[in-house]
Amino acid sequence: MPAVARGNSRDGVNTEHGCAGATRTSGGSFDVLVNGTGVHRHNDDNVNHTIPCGDSCCGHSARIMLASPNVLANGKGVARQGDRYNNGCGSVSSGSNNVLANGG
């Protein structure tokens, strides 16, 4: 089972695009905690980072589009290591070493 991701910049994100190859998780629950940090959930954002925009780089963030279908926090699926963001923005690259959630 994959590790559960935590928000508040606690876990890493592999962006899979130029300019910034990595960023961190951002949004999370205020009242469902994993290791003392709000759990990262479906539709939570990653930290604003840069993406190629023509000849330069511009800022953007993305939301988790895939999360656990059967482990919920505040009615939303919890994000896990390997879960993907929208807009081609990669996946969660780290999570809790002792809180795991199945994929369904």
N, C-alpha and C positions, 0 to 999 in steps of 0.2 A: 504494500500500500504506500502511496506517495505521502511525503511530508506536507503538513498543512502550512500554508503561507500566512505570514503576519504582516499587517500594514505598518504605517508610520515609519517607512524607510528601513524596516527591520530585515527584509529579505531582498535578494537580488533578482534582477530581470535581465535576461539576455535579449537585446532588442533586435538582433539579426539584421541591422541596417547600418550604413555608414554614419559618419560624424560621431555619434555616441554609440558604442557597441554594447553598453550596459547602462542600466539605471537601477532604481529601487522601487519596491512596492510603496504605495502611498495610502490610499483610502483603506478604512477598516471599521469594524464594529466598535461602538463605544461601550458595549456592555457584554460582549462575548469575547473572552480573552484566551489567548494561547501563549503560555509562558509570560504572562503579564502584559501582553500587547494585543490590541484588537485584531481579530482574525480578518484576513483579506478575503473578500467575497465577490461573487458574480457582480459585474458592473462597477466594481471599485477601480480607481485609476492607478496608473503607475506615476512616478515622479516625472515632471516635465523634463524633457531631454531634447537633443537636436536630431534632426533627420535631414537627409539631402533635399534641397530645394533648388533645382537648377545648378548653378555654379557655386552656391553657398549652402549654409545650413540654417534651418529655422526650427524653432521650438514646437513641440507637440507632446501630448500624452495620449495614452490609450486605456481602454477598459478591458477587464477580464471578460472574455466571451464564453469561455468554457470553464466550468467548475463542477464540483461533485453534485450529481443529481439526487443523492439521498442523504447527504450530511449537510444540514442547513444551520445558518446563524442569521437570526432576524428574518427568516423566510427566504434567504438567498443561499445558493450553494456556496460552500467554502472553497476557496482557491487552494490548489495544491501544486507542489513542485511539478513542472511540466505542463501545467495548464496554460492556454494561449490567450493572448490579448488580441483585440481587433486591430484593424488598419495595418496588418502585417508587422505588428510590433513585438514579435517574439513570444517568449514564455517565461514563467516564473523559474528561476534557476536555483533557488534555495528555499528551505522551510524549516520548521521545527524538527529537532532531532528526536523528539519523543512524543509528538502528537501526529497521528497519521489518519487519513480518511480514504475510504475506498472509492472506486470509480463507478460502481454500479454493476 
